Amino acid sequence: MDNVSVVRIFLLSGINETMHYRIAIFSLTLLYYCVILFLNTSIIMIIILDQHLHEPMYILLCSFCINGLYGTTGFYPKFLFDLLSSSQQISYEGCLLQAFVMYSFACSELSILAVMAYDRYLAICRPLHYHFVMTKRRLSQLICFSWLTPFSLFSINILLTSRLKLCGAKIDRLFCVNWVIVKLTCPDTDTFSNNITAFFTIFIYVCHGFFIIWTYMHMIRTCVRSKDDRAKFMQTCVPH
């Protein structure tokens, strides 16, 4: 561990083993990133421009694609720059920002998937109550929940991390990760608040995961009984 008291620059060493193939990796990564940008942007524009797609299922899909653009922008531009750079460095502030973007992106994905599962559950298992429950106001609340919950949780996580005293500046990853930054703290630094907040965050999103699994299992059991329900499930849930 480096003898550092105030860290302003982090060194990312996760890319070192692939430097002999960096031109090929850069080309493939750039192509993949362009495909991601094109597909997500196309879906977003189609949903925005087509009035017939202004329904909860497609609006949630639009939110999912926006989150995809947000998350990939937090990783690919920096990774592509590092592939062409002789030294992979990132500022302290940039590292905290990247960690926030990557974590909030991943958890927003889970939150949006949970909301999409709830929407399909209502449509398939409670069709008579669907339009009464899934109003525009309720949809807006669910979308705000899927974005604000991870943003709020990881704002707290990153704020707590930013207050820690660090004694290391080397990160053995391609990008910044909050728990790795916490591991770089000096031995005498108290990280109890960080650990409790991280545990609480993990618990919340494990519950999200269980909710998604339970919801789709319940829908599958329901759809087995009816040919029409099976068709509806194949049409709307399988793409999820």
Secondary structure, 3 states (H helix, E strand, C coil): CCCCCCCCEEEECCCHHHHHHHHHHHHHHHHHHHHHHHHHHHHHHHHHHCHHHCCHHHHHHHHHHHHHHHHHHHHHHHHHHHHCCCCCEEEHHHHHHHHHHHHHHHHHHHHHHHHHHHHHHHHHHCHHHHHHHCCHHHHHHHHHHHHHHHHHHHHHHHHHHHCCCECCCEECCCCCCHHHHHHCECCCCCCHHHHHHHHHHHHHHHHHHHHHHHHHHHHHHHHCCCHHHHHHHHHHCCCC
